[in-house]
Structure formats: C-alpha cells, structure tokens
Amino acid sequence: MPKLKYILLHCFCLIIIFSSCSDDENSPELTLENIFIGNIEIIPGQPNENIPVDRSINLIFSNSIDATTIESAVSLTTNGSQVAFNYNVGSQGSNVNITPVGALENNQTYSLNINSNLRGSQGQSIESVTVEFKTLMGNIEITEVFFGSQDGTSGGTIKNIPLNLNASINFSDPVNPSEFESSVNLSGPSSPALTFNYSNNDQTVMITTSSKLRYLNRYNFTIESGNLGSQGEPFEGYNVIVDTKVDSTLKYPEISEEELLTKVQAQTFKYFWDFGHPNSGLARERNTSGDLVTIGGSGFGVMSILAGINRGFITRQEGITRLGKIVDFLSTADRFHGVWPHWMNGITGNTIPFSSNDDGGDIVETAFMIQGLLTVRQYLDPQNPDEKSIIDKITLLWEEVEWDWYTQGENSITWHWSPNYDFEKNLKVRGWNEALIVYVLAASSPTHSVTEEVYHEGWARSGGIVNGNTYFNIILPLGNQLGGPLFFEHYSFLGLDPRNLTDQYADYNEQTIAHTLINRAYCISNPKNFVGYSQQSWGLTASDNHLGYSAHSPTNDLGVITPTAALSSIPYTPQESMEVLKYFYFILGDRLWGEYGFYDAFNFTENWVASSYLAIDQGPIIVMIENHRSQMLWNLFMTDQDIQNGLNKLGFNY
C-alpha cells in the first residue's frame, strides 16, 4: 500500500511538471514590433536622421509588458551620457511612451537600448535591441546684438549709432566665419568695407567699418539666411535699420550771429542778382529753368533787391537800374485784365502755360509781385527823376490789375483766368493759405477794388477760416489741422506786417507764431521716425523732394526738411530759427550750403539733398531775415496809403 501511494504521488508530480512545460512552450514571445518618434518610424540598422528634438518615443511590443522592468531594461544615451526620461504604459500594456526630460539636442546621435531585463507580463523575455537616430540640425540663433551701447537684438530701427560702426553679435552656437562674412551686408551711402573679429569659440563676432559712415544717414544692416553654423546649422536671417548720429564738428569757421545772418542773406541774394534773367531781370523759377521766369518768385526778388541795397551787397544805383529793367519788362509782358501769368518767357514776355488749362492770368502770383512793387514804390525817392519814373510805372501797373473782374461778380476771387479756357479751372482763393495778400490788395486797389463782403465770404468763408484747436499745447487761431505748410505764414507777410495785425478772425502775430511752433513741435516729435528731425532741424513747407515736388506739412510728411521753412520764420521764432540756422550752416553746411545759399531741401532718410534752388523759397529767406533785423520791408509796405485804406476797409487793426 505504501508503495502504491509512492507510485501515484510520483505520477502526479510528473503530470504537473509536464503540464508546466507545455504551458511555457505555448506562451507567446515578447518582441519589439515598432518604434516611433512622433510620427516618424525608427528602423534598426537604418540611418534614422533628421529626427525632431521635441517628440516623445513610442515603443510598441507584441504583448503587454511588466512595467516594473522598464527602468532596468530601457536606456537612452548620447555621447556615452545617459538621458533622463519619464515613461508611461498604455492601457493595453503593450505600448510604452518615453518622454525625455527636456528637449533633445540638435544635430546629436542618440542610442535607444532595450536589454533582456525587460519582461512581459507573463514573464516572457526579449532579445536585446539597440537602435540609433540622429536629431535635426537645429538653427543657429542670435542671442544678442549691440551697436555701440544700443541694443539691436529685436531689429527695427536703431538711432544715433556711432559713425565708426561697432557691432557686437552673440550667437547660440559657433558660426562658420567664411559663410558668415559672405552673408553680412551694410547698405547705404558709400558703405565702407567691414572687418570681422571672432571670440568665444566663434560664438561672438565684432564687426567694425574700415572708415566712418556718413553722418545723419540711414543704413540697412542684414545677415542673410543660410547655413552659417560651424556644423552647417541654418540661420533664418536678421535685418535692422541703423541711423547714424550727427557729426558735430564745425564745417565752417565760427562767426557771430549777425555775421551769419549777413552771410546767409548775401549768398542767397546771389540767386536773384547773379542768376537773375539777363534780359528781363526777373527771377528764374529754379536754377535749371533757362528762360522761364516766375512772377511770384520775382515779386520776392524785387524785395530782396531792397534788402541787398540796405546790406551793401549792391549799390543803390545798381539796384535802381535793375528795378527799372524789371518794371519796363513787366509793362510790356503778357497780362490778362492786368494780371500776369504764373510763368513767362524772360526774353519775349510771352506766357508759358503752368498747366494744360492755365495759360492766362494768375491772381495769386500777381499779388506777390504787386506786394513787392508797392514796397519798391515806397522805397524810391520821388524827388529823383529816374526813381520817379519807376514809381509812376509801378503805379500804372498796380492800378491796371482788375481785382474786381476776377470775382466773376461773386463774393470771392478766382485764382485763374485764361483767354482760351475762361474760368474753367474755377479755383477759388479761400483761406487759410498763403493768399491773404490777394484780398488785402484787392480791397486796397484805388481803381478795381472789391467789397469787404468778398473778403468775409470768400477768403474768410464766413468764419470757416477759424481753427481754434490745440496742437502740442499750442492754440492755432486759423487754418487746417496742424496748420499746413509754413509758406502760409511767409508769402503774404513779406510786406504785410503781422506783429500788430488783427481782425475779427485772428491776431496775426499769434497765428504766425503758433503755426511755426506747431510745425517745429511736430518735427521734434517725429512720429514717422525720419532721420535728422530735431529741435535744430525742422521745417515742413512746399519744396522739391526726392520724388518731385510737394507741399510738405505735418499731414503730408515725406521726411523732407526745407531750410526756408524755419529760416523765413525767424521774425516769429527768433531763437528757435537761429538755432536751426546755426545748425544748418556750421554742422550740416558741408551737405546743405552751396552757390546760392542753402539748397532747397533735404531728406536724409532717403540720402537725398536737392541740387536745386527755387525763387519762391530763396526769396523769403532774404526778406524775412531783413524784417527780423530791421523791419525794413514791413515798414515800407505798411506805410503805403493805398494799403492802409484797404486794411481799414476790411476791418483790420494794425
């Protein structure tokens, strides 16, 4: 019986052993079926390149695994160093998601190792597996840029950089010097060669120029995109605009304010004297106009002759002779109801059309000429026979202007009339602009006067001329938003003295000062970020520009400063305008000062300075400086009895 028990027990154990062996043989094997990094499949034995650095690694097994064996069985290394990671097992138990702690590094080779310590959930083993992959070659990036002491890391526009460019650039990784230097460009006026110095394992580059940059100019500094890194890493590119600072050295020897005013008047006077048309004596429109002369600019020119006599640039007799030539020519030149055209031929006196349907009388240009001629009439000596002859001719020209005819029977004056187009342009002279003098003269005419209603309804627009708003904490009595171009405060006031002039609409002393200071304040604020605007460099008015010609103003700001704007405002803003005059001459003179004084305009943002001179811009400089110094032209014009009659008629106090 005991032997039987032993035999049965032995058989039972064998059954258990055989049963166990049968179960192990039937258990499924554990294999690694797929590896994905992001959505990219990693295949053992393949290059597996350009793998993103910020994706998790997904391991897909044939069966569920024992999660407790992952840490001892799975490793991620690069250059022999372990990479820490977190992991989680999917709900089915066969997916393991590995997330490196922090992003992987660019352009590095990684090894993913799974050894035989890994077990399936039923104890299955796995053959060791090692796969390699290489991450993407990452971008090289700028971490910091300084131009001198100014931070240019974010690009944009950097102002007032030194003339000796000194740029310091730090990169996230070393650069390839040859690739880097071929990608760098500094564009602008006379861009000098660049010198490169490297430090910090080629991660820091110092860039200097072989010579000075041009002062007050705009340059474009670029680093083109390309594979600039030492390992060929790509760079996305960089761009910054840099504006150079002013060169504050004196360009001409320092002289006193009075000497400087005389010098500017004398040099500018040459435009009307040396460059005056040899036949007619009138002023050419600009220094490239040939025989084309301009009536309005010539009106400013005859006033400048008086200033020239007063300052000793010419003798009185020389001036009288030239004025006689001008008056004689005007007496025979084309006129239309007593009104001269805008342009005419300086030899024949025939009209040169200003536009396609403007080939006749221009009442505004004529008013500027009459303002000048009446000032001359007051200056001349009626006891001198030669001068009395000129006085009489001026009186005749003055009395033949048919101001009333240009109203067309309405309570306003029309700018143009043509024998071919009649009043087709139909442009009304309405304020506020440069043409106040038109209505003052029209009311003052002893022969063709207009009524006060023409002034109030036409020019003043029944009160619509009034502004009264505040700009830059300055109240503007008249005109449009921010005042408009500054010539509005010059052309009519070369003879008409605004200092004590008032009517029901404005105090004209306040108007001229306010408009000038608003124009100045706008330029100082420089909302469009143009190069060179400052409290020493301001003044927006009509002039040539880098695109052609325009009436520049705060609402039409193209980056163009016109010297006549601030300089002709010197009676209104003597300190502010003198500051500009000194700056233009002593500091910017090597760029702005020429044969006939200051060039017409400049735009340093566009690296442009005019080569032109315009009569309507040069004339006010001479005349208004003289009014500032001696009030000569104001005093002469305001003592004319006809003018006083007209001002009284319109209700002015003066």
C-alpha positions in Angstrom: 0.0 0.0 0.0 2.7 2.5 0.8 4.5 1.5 -2.5 1.2 2.2 -4.4 1.0 5.7 -2.7 4.5 6.4 -3.8 3.9 5.5 -7.4 0.7 7.6 -7.5 2.4 10.6 -6.0 5.3 10.3 -8.4 2.9 10.2 -11.4 1.0 13.2 -10.1 4.3 15.2 -9.9 5.2 14.2 -13.4 1.8 15.3 -14.7 2.3 18.7 -13.0 5.9 19.0 -14.5 4.7 18.1 -18.0 1.8 20.4 -17.7 4.0 23.2 -16.7 6.4 22.6 -19.6 3.6 22.5 -22.0 2.3 26.0 -20.8 5.7 27.6 -21.2 6.1 26.3 -24.7 2.7 27.7 -25.7 3.3 31.2 -24.2 3.6 34.0 -26.9 7.1 35.5 -27.4 7.8 39.2 -26.4 9.2 41.2 -29.3 9.6 44.9 -30.1 7.5 45.4 -33.2 7.7 49.2 -33.9 9.4 52.4 -32.7 8.0 55.8 -33.5 9.4 59.2 -32.6 6.5 61.5 -33.2 5.1 60.1 -36.4 8.5 59.0 -37.7 9.2 55.3 -37.6 12.7 54.3 -36.4 14.1 51.2 -38.0 17.0 49.3 -36.6 20.1 49.3 -38.8 18.9 52.4 -40.8 20.3 56.0 -40.6 17.2 57.4 -39.0 18.2 61.1 -39.5 16.5 64.5 -39.1 14.5 63.4 -36.1 12.7 66.2 -34.3 14.1 67.1 -30.9 10.7 67.7 -29.2 8.8 64.5 -29.8 8.2 61.5 -27.4 9.4 58.0 -28.2 6.7 55.3 -28.6 7.7 51.6 -28.2 5.1 49.1 -29.4 5.6 45.5 -28.2 3.9 42.3 -29.3 2.5 41.7 -25.9 1.9 43.5 -22.7 5.0 44.0 -20.6 5.9 44.1 -16.9 6.2 47.8 -16.2 8.4 47.2 -13.2 11.2 46.0 -15.5 11.3 49.1 -17.8 13.7 51.2 -15.7 16.4 48.5 -15.6 15.9 47.5 -19.2 15.5 50.7 -21.2 18.1 53.5 -21.6 18.7 56.5 -23.9 22.2 57.7 -24.3 24.2 60.3 -26.4 28.0 60.6 -26.4 28.1 58.0 -23.6 25.9 60.0 -21.3 22.5 58.9 -20.0 19.5 60.9 -21.0 16.8 61.1 -18.3 13.3 60.3 -19.3 9.8 59.7 -18.0 7.6 56.9 -19.2 4.0 55.6 -19.1 2.4 52.4 -20.2 -0.6 52.4 -22.5 -4.0 50.9 -21.4 -3.4 47.7 -23.4 0.0 47.2 -21.7 1.9 46.8 -24.9 2.7 50.5 -25.7 5.4 52.4 -23.7 5.7 56.1 -24.2 9.1 57.6 -23.3 9.4 61.4 -22.9 13.0 62.8 -22.5 13.3 65.3 -19.7 13.8 68.5 -21.7 14.1 68.6 -25.5 16.9 66.6 -27.1 19.8 68.5 -28.6 20.0 69.3 -32.2 22.4 67.5 -34.5 23.2 64.8 -32.0 23.2 60.9 -32.4 21.2 59.0 -29.7 21.1 55.3 -28.9 17.9 53.7 -27.6 18.8 50.4 -25.8 16.4 47.7 -24.6 18.1 44.8 -22.9 17.0 41.4 -21.8 15.9 42.6 -18.3 12.6 43.6 -19.9 9.9 41.0 -19.2 6.5 40.5 -20.5 3.5 40.5 -18.1 3.7 36.7 -18.1 7.5 36.7 -17.6 8.5 36.5 -21.2 12.0 37.6 -22.1 13.1 39.7 -25.1 16.2 39.8 -27.1 18.3 42.9 -26.6 17.7 45.7 -29.1 19.7 48.9 -29.9 18.6 51.5 -32.4 20.3 54.8 -33.3 18.8 58.0 -34.6 20.2 61.5 -35.3 18.3 64.7 -34.5 17.7 67.5 -36.8 20.4 70.1 -37.4 18.9 73.0 -35.3 19.0 76.7 -36.2 21.8 78.9 -35.0 20.2 82.0 -33.4 21.3 85.5 -32.4 21.1 85.9 -28.7 22.2 89.5 -28.5 23.2 92.4 -30.8 24.6 95.7 -29.8 25.5 98.7 -32.0 27.8 100.6 -29.7 25.8 100.7 -26.5 22.4 100.4 -28.2 20.5 97.1 -28.1 19.6 95.9 -31.6 18.6 92.3 -30.8 15.0 92.8 -31.8 15.8 94.5 -35.1 13.7 97.5 -36.0 15.4 100.9 -36.2 18.4 102.0 -34.1 19.1 105.7 -34.0 22.2 107.7 -33.4 24.7 104.9 -33.9 28.4 105.9 -33.9 29.9 106.8 -37.3 32.6 104.2 -36.7 30.3 101.2 -36.8 31.0 98.8 -33.8 28.5 95.9 -33.9 28.8 93.1 -31.3 26.7 89.9 -32.1 26.4 86.8 -29.9 25.1 83.6 -31.4 23.7 80.5 -29.7 26.3 78.3 -31.4 29.6 78.9 -33.2 29.5 80.3 -36.7 31.4 79.4 -39.8 33.5 82.6 -40.4 33.7 82.3 -44.2 30.0 81.6 -44.6 29.1 84.3 -42.1 31.1 87.0 -43.6 29.7 86.4 -47.1 26.2 86.8 -45.7 26.7 90.2 -43.9 25.8 93.4 -45.8 25.7 97.0 -44.8 24.0 99.1 -47.5 23.8 102.8 -47.6 25.7 105.8 -48.9 29.4 104.9 -49.6 29.2 101.8 -47.4 32.8 101.0 -46.3 34.3 97.6 -46.0 33.6 95.5 -42.9 36.2 93.9 -40.6 35.3 90.8 -38.5 36.8 89.6 -35.3 35.8 86.4 -33.5 35.8 85.2 -29.9 34.1 82.8 -27.5 34.8 79.8 -29.8 33.3 81.8 -32.8 30.0 82.4 -31.0 30.8 86.2 -30.7 31.5 88.4 -33.7 32.7 92.0 -33.6 32.0 93.9 -36.8 33.7 97.3 -37.5 34.0 99.5 -40.6 37.2 100.4 -42.3 36.1 104.1 -42.4 33.5 106.3 -41.0 29.8 106.1 -42.0 28.2 109.2 -43.4 26.6 111.2 -40.6 22.8 111.5 -40.4 22.1 108.8 -42.9 20.2 105.6 -42.9 21.9 102.2 -43.4 20.4 98.7 -43.7 22.4 96.0 -41.9 21.5 92.5 -42.9 22.6 88.9 -42.3 21.2 86.8 -45.0 19.7 83.4 -44.2 21.9 80.3 -44.8 23.9 77.5 -43.2 26.1 79.8 -41.1 26.8 77.5 -38.2 30.2 75.8 -37.8 28.4 72.4 -38.3 26.3 73.8 -41.1 23.4 74.8 -38.9 20.9 77.0 -40.7 20.3 80.7 -39.8 17.0 82.4 -40.5 18.4 85.9 -41.2 18.5 89.2 -39.5 17.7 92.8 -40.5 18.0 96.1 -38.7 17.9 99.8 -39.9 20.6 101.9 -38.3 20.6 105.7 -38.4 23.9 107.4 -37.8 24.4 110.2 -35.4 25.4 113.7 -36.4 29.0 114.8 -36.9 29.0 117.7 -34.6 32.3 119.2 -35.8 32.1 122.6 -37.3 32.2 122.6 -41.1 32.9 126.3 -41.4 34.7 128.7 -39.0 32.5 130.1 -36.3 31.2 133.6 -36.7 28.8 135.8 -34.8 25.0 135.6 -35.3 25.0 139.0 -37.1 27.8 138.0 -39.4 26.0 134.7 -40.1 22.7 136.5 -40.9 24.5 138.8 -43.3 26.4 135.8 -44.9 23.1 133.9 -45.5 21.4 137.0 -47.0 24.4 137.7 -49.2 24.8 134.2 -50.5 21.1 133.8 -51.1 20.8 137.2 -52.8 23.1 135.9 -55.5 20.3 133.8 -56.8 18.3 136.9 -57.7 21.2 139.1 -58.6 23.9 137.0 -60.3 21.4 134.4 -61.6 18.6 136.9 -62.5 17.5 136.6 -66.1 19.8 138.8 -68.2 17.1 140.3 -70.4 14.2 140.8 -68.0 15.9 141.0 -64.7 13.2 138.6 -63.3 13.9 135.5 -61.3 14.0 132.2 -63.0 11.7 129.6 -61.4 14.6 127.5 -60.4 18.3 127.2 -61.2 17.6 124.9 -64.2 14.8 126.9 -65.8 16.6 128.6 -68.6 14.5 131.5 -70.0 11.4 130.5 -67.9 10.8 133.2 -65.2 8.3 133.3 -62.4 6.1 136.2 -61.4 5.6 135.3 -57.7 9.2 134.5 -57.1 10.2 137.7 -58.9 8.0 139.6 -56.6 10.0 138.3 -53.7 13.1 139.1 -55.8 12.4 142.8 -56.1 12.0 143.0 -52.3 15.3 141.2 -51.9 17.0 143.9 -54.1 16.0 146.4 -51.5 17.5 144.3 -48.7 20.6 143.9 -50.9 20.9 147.7 -51.1 20.4 148.0 -47.4 23.1 145.5 -46.6 25.6 146.8 -49.0 25.6 143.8 -51.3 25.0 146.2 -54.3 24.9 150.0 -54.6 21.6 151.9 -54.6 22.2 152.8 -58.2 22.8 149.2 -59.2 19.6 148.3 -57.5 17.6 151.1 -59.1 18.9 150.1 -62.6 17.9 146.5 -62.1 14.4 147.5 -60.8 13.9 149.8 -63.8 14.7 146.9 -66.2 12.2 144.7 -64.3 9.4 147.2 -64.3 9.9 148.0 -68.0 9.7 144.4 -68.9 6.6 143.8 -66.8 4.9 146.7 -68.6 5.3 145.0 -72.0 4.8 141.4 -70.9 1.6 139.4 -71.3 -1.2 140.5 -68.9 -4.8 139.3 -68.7 -7.1 142.1 -67.3 -3.9 143.5 -65.7 -2.9 140.1 -64.3 0.4 138.4 -65.2 0.6 134.7 -65.8 2.4 132.3 -63.4 5.3 131.7 -65.8 6.5 133.7 -68.8 9.5 133.8 -71.2 12.2 136.1 -69.9 13.1 137.2 -73.4 9.7 137.7 -75.0 7.4 138.2 -72.0 5.0 135.7 -73.6 3.0 133.3 -71.3 4.4 129.8 -70.7 1.5 127.7 -69.6 1.7 126.5 -66.0 -0.7 123.6 -66.7 -2.9 122.4 -69.6 -5.6 124.9 -68.9 -3.6 127.6 -67.0 -2.3 129.8 -69.8 -3.6 133.1 -68.6 -3.7 135.3 -65.6 -2.7 134.1 -62.1 -4.1 136.5 -59.5 -2.1 135.0 -56.6 1.3 135.2 -58.3 0.4 138.7 -59.4 -0.4 139.7 -55.8 3.1 138.6 -54.8 4.6 140.7 -57.5 2.4 143.7 -56.6 3.3 143.4 -52.9 7.0 143.7 -54.0 6.4 146.5 -56.4 4.4 148.6 -53.9 7.3 148.1 -51.4 9.7 149.3 -54.0 7.4 152.3 -54.7 7.6 153.3 -51.1 11.4 152.9 -51.1 12.1 155.1 -54.2 12.7 158.8 -54.0 10.0 160.8 -55.9 12.4 163.7 -56.0 14.9 161.8 -58.1 13.7 161.8 -61.8 14.9 158.3 -62.6 13.3 156.9 -59.5 10.1 158.9 -60.0 9.8 157.3 -63.5 9.9 153.9 -61.9 7.3 155.0 -59.3 4.9 156.1 -62.0 5.3 152.9 -63.9 4.6 150.8 -60.8 1.5 152.9 -60.0 0.2 152.3 -63.5 0.8 148.5 -63.3 -0.8 148.5 -59.8 -3.9 150.4 -60.9 -4.4 148.2 -64.1 -4.9 145.0 -62.1 -8.6 144.2 -62.3 -9.1 142.5 -59.0 -12.9 143.0 -59.2 -13.1 141.4 -62.6 -11.5 138.2 -61.1 -14.5 137.9 -58.7 -16.8 136.8 -61.6 -19.4 139.0 -59.9 -19.4 136.8 -56.8 -18.2 137.4 -53.3 -14.9 135.6 -53.8 -11.8 135.9 -56.0 -11.0 133.2 -58.6 -7.4 132.2 -59.0 -7.0 131.9 -62.8 -8.4 133.2 -66.0 -7.4 132.1 -69.5 -8.4 133.7 -72.8 -8.7 130.1 -74.1 -10.3 128.4 -71.1 -12.0 131.3 -69.4 -12.6 130.5 -65.7 -12.7 126.8 -66.4 -10.3 125.9 -63.5 -12.7 127.8 -61.2 -10.3 127.6 -58.3 -11.5 130.0 -55.6 -8.9 131.8 -53.4 -10.2 130.8 -50.0 -8.3 130.8 -46.7 -6.4 129.9 -44.7 -3.3 129.6 -47.0 -0.6 131.9 -48.5 -3.0 134.2 -50.3 -4.2 136.7 -47.6 -2.3 139.4 -49.6 -4.6 138.9 -52.6 -7.6 140.1 -50.7 -5.7 142.9 -48.9 -4.5 144.2 -52.3 -7.9 143.7 -53.9 -9.5 145.8 -51.2 -6.7 148.4 -51.4 -6.9 149.0 -55.2 -7.8 152.6 -56.0 -9.2 151.5 -59.4 -10.5 147.9 -59.2 -11.3 147.4 -55.5 -13.5 144.7 -54.1 -16.1 145.0 -51.3 -15.5 143.8 -47.7 -18.1 141.1 -48.3 -15.7 139.5 -50.9 -13.1 139.2 -48.1 -15.5 137.9 -45.4 -17.4 135.5 -47.5 -14.7 134.5 -50.0 -11.4 134.5 -48.1 -12.7 134.0 -44.5 -15.5 131.7 -45.6 -17.9 133.4 -43.3 -15.8 132.4 -40.3 -14.9 128.9 -41.6 -11.3 130.1 -41.6 -11.1 129.8 -37.8 -9.5 126.8 -36.2 -9.0 127.4 -32.5 -7.9 123.8 -31.7 -4.8 123.0 -29.7 -1.9 121.1 -31.1 1.2 120.3 -28.9 -0.4 122.5 -26.3 -0.4 125.4 -28.7 -3.7 127.1 -29.8 -3.9 127.6 -33.6 -6.2 130.5 -34.5 -6.6 129.8 -38.2 -6.3 127.1 -40.8 -6.5 123.4 -41.1 -5.3 120.6 -38.9 -1.7 121.2 -37.6 -1.5 124.4 -39.7 -0.4 123.1 -43.1 2.9 124.1 -44.8 4.8 127.0 -43.3 4.8 129.1 -46.5 1.2 130.0 -45.5 2.9 132.3 -42.9 5.6 133.7 -45.3 4.4 134.8 -48.7 1.7 137.3 -47.6 3.8 138.6 -44.7 6.9 139.6 -46.6 5.4 143.1 -46.8 2.2 142.8 -44.6 3.4 143.1 -41.0 1.6 140.6 -38.8 3.0 141.8 -35.5 0.2 144.2 -34.6 -2.3 143.0 -37.2 -5.7 141.8 -36.0 -9.2 141.5 -37.4 -12.4 139.7 -36.2 -10.9 136.3 -37.1 -7.4 136.4 -35.5 -4.4 138.1 -34.0 -2.0 137.5 -36.8 1.0 137.7 -34.6 -0.4 134.8 -32.6 -1.2 133.0 -35.8 2.2 133.2 -37.4 4.0 132.2 -34.1 1.6 129.4 -33.3 1.7 127.9 -36.7 5.5 128.0 -36.7 5.8 126.4 -33.2 3.3 123.7 -34.1 5.3 122.8 -37.2 8.5 122.7 -35.1 6.9 120.6 -32.3 5.7 118.1 -34.9 9.1 117.7 -36.3 10.7 117.2 -32.9 8.1 114.5 -32.1 9.0 112.9 -35.4 6.1 110.3 -35.4 7.3 108.8 -38.7 10.8 108.2 -37.4 12.6 110.1 -40.1 16.4 110.7 -40.0 17.6 114.1 -38.9 14.4 115.7 -37.4 15.3 117.5 -34.2 14.9 120.9 -32.4 17.8 122.0 -34.5 16.4 120.6 -37.8 12.8 121.3 -38.5 10.5 123.0 -41.0 7.9 121.5 -43.4 6.8 123.5 -46.4 6.4 123.3 -50.1 9.7 122.4 -51.9 11.4 119.9 -54.1 11.8 116.4 -52.7 13.3 113.1 -53.6 10.2 112.2 -55.6 9.5 115.6 -57.3 7.7 118.4 -55.6 5.1 118.6 -52.8 3.6 120.9 -50.2 5.1 119.2 -47.1 3.3 119.6 -43.8 2.6 117.6 -40.7 -0.3 115.9 -42.6 1.9 115.4 -45.7 5.2 114.5 -44.1 7.6 112.7 -46.5 10.8 113.1 -44.4 11.8 116.4 -46.2 13.1 119.4 -44.3 13.2 122.6 -46.3 15.5 125.3 -45.0 13.3 128.2 -46.0 10.6 127.0 -43.6 12.4 127.7 -40.3 14.7 130.4 -41.7 11.9 132.5 -43.1 10.1 132.2 -39.8 12.9 134.0 -37.9 10.7 137.1 -37.2 8.2 134.8 -35.4 10.6 132.4 -33.6 13.9 134.3 -33.5 15.7 131.9 -31.0 14.3 128.7 -32.5 15.1 129.7 -36.1 18.5 131.0 -35.2 19.3 127.6 -33.6 18.3 126.0 -36.9 20.3 128.5 -39.0 23.5 127.8 -37.0 23.0 124.1 -37.2 22.3 124.1 -40.9 25.4 126.2 -41.6 28.0 125.1 -39.0 27.1 121.4 -38.6 25.3 120.4 -41.8 26.9 123.0 -44.1 29.2 120.6 -45.9 26.0 119.0 -47.2 23.5 121.9 -47.4 25.4 125.0 -48.3 26.0 125.9 -51.9 26.4 128.6 -54.6 23.1 130.4 -53.8 22.8 129.7 -50.1 21.1 126.6 -48.6 19.9 124.0 -51.1 16.2 123.8 -51.5 15.5 120.8 -49.3 16.9 117.5 -48.0 15.8 114.1 -46.9 18.5 112.2 -45.0 16.3 109.1 -44.7 16.5 108.8 -48.4 20.1 110.0 -48.6 18.9 112.9 -50.7 19.9 116.6 -50.8 18.4 118.8 -53.5 20.8 120.3 -56.1 18.1 122.9 -56.8 17.3 126.4 -55.7 13.7 127.8 -56.1 12.9 131.5 -56.3 9.8 131.2 -54.1 12.0 129.5 -51.4 15.1 131.7 -51.6 13.3 135.0 -51.7 11.5 134.7 -48.3 14.8 133.8 -46.6 16.4 137.1 -47.6 13.3 139.2 -47.0 12.2 137.7 -43.7 15.8 137.9 -42.2 15.7 141.6 -43.2 12.3 142.0 -41.5 13.8 140.3 -38.4 16.8 142.6 -38.4 15.5 146.0 -39.5 11.8 145.5 -40.3 12.6 147.4 -43.5 10.2 145.7 -45.9 7.4 145.7 -43.3 7.8 149.3 -42.6 7.8 150.3 -46.3 4.8 148.3 -47.3 2.7 149.2 -44.3 3.2 152.9 -44.9 1.6 152.8 -48.3 -1.6 154.8 -48.2 -3.5 152.5 -50.5 -2.7 149.6 -48.3 -3.8 151.4 -45.2 -7.0 152.3 -46.9 -7.6 148.6 -47.8 -6.9 147.4 -44.3 -9.2 149.9 -42.8 -11.9 148.9 -45.3 -11.6 145.2 -44.3 -11.7 146.0 -40.5 -8.1 145.3 -39.7 -6.3 146.9 -36.8 -2.6 147.4 -37.4 
